[in-house]
């Protein structure tokens, strides 16, 4: 699974939802009765999601068929489209207030637009402090919680780690995984002397730099300051940690990435690691399937790799346990007359048995606790245990305002290319934050 950067569709959606939330229509307020089934589940549901790829779609189709088999009175119209077509279609449906009963949302700012626009049902009563809610990893629920209210049901769990070739580490004399950022840089020096590129990195589409900044910002800036600055109505970006984070990025570029290469794609960079040209790559746990023989990785790599999280940064003022990541989830339409049925289906989709099936069949981590032992992929169970010990810092490009994200990614790319200093880059980010405050568009 590959991530896509923020797009114009996201900006269009923000404008549409802002207009809708202030157009004078009375808000739809869900009550406890809206989520109470009267007898056996029955009725028709529409579900719109973005897992249309042939490698993912069969799992969701099979889950729908199984729910219909268990509940003969229910029919489900499952529609799946790719990332960009999904954003476009949902923007149109939101504008016409014809949203499906259940629809996909990325965490953070994207989901919050639907909550603020009163188009997502408040699921707090179903998820917070309930038996169902306690089955999820807390960080996964928090990613869909705004103003103390929870609006989304998390499905997946994803975090960023350094995957590395154990044999190259051995040849370079790197006997243990780095425990501090300076140790990581020293390891890169040794790997380069051994004749390998230390860190495979491709930033052709901008989001890989955004992932690194998500990580560095979370470690360098106090959580409360970070939350305020990512909010388009309040961001200022005056904390010195933002400059430090870009300096961390610059050091990683100079010591670990080798000459050139940042303009290639993430996938091309990954091939360099898989075929023994590079020692490491900063990857999502959702990418573990690509590191296995079943996903096309050479046997020589697939049998000799491991991973570690970003090591601690001395003197940093943020969270030392932060890990860049996120969770994909589903929202229930606030205007749906079938909220009870929608929630019943989501309970089935996130049941322990079904979550284990997703982990087994798709190689994704589930937001449901204790399900990674069903994994066929090496490393996946260890990844869930690792992420459970850390704090999720949701992706910069889905958490922050677009007017902040776009100049931020451009500034990061400029720092990576040596065209801009970290101080100059932060000034560009502050100008974006000023625009976000002026227009106050979430």
PyMOL commands that set and color helices and strands:
alter all, ss='L'
color gray80, all
select helices_A, chain A and resi 8-21+32-35+54-70+83-96+109-116+124-127+133-135+138-142+166-171+181-193+207-220+223-230+241-256+266-274+285-291+293-295+299-302+339-349+352-362+372-374+380-388+396-399+402-416+422-439
alter helices_A, ss='H'
color red, helices_A
select strands_A, chain A and resi 43-49+74-80+102-105+145-146+149-150+152-154+156-165+197-200+278-284+305-308+322-326+329-332+365-366+391-394
alter strands_A, ss='S'
color yellow, strands_A
deselect
rebuild
show_as cartoon
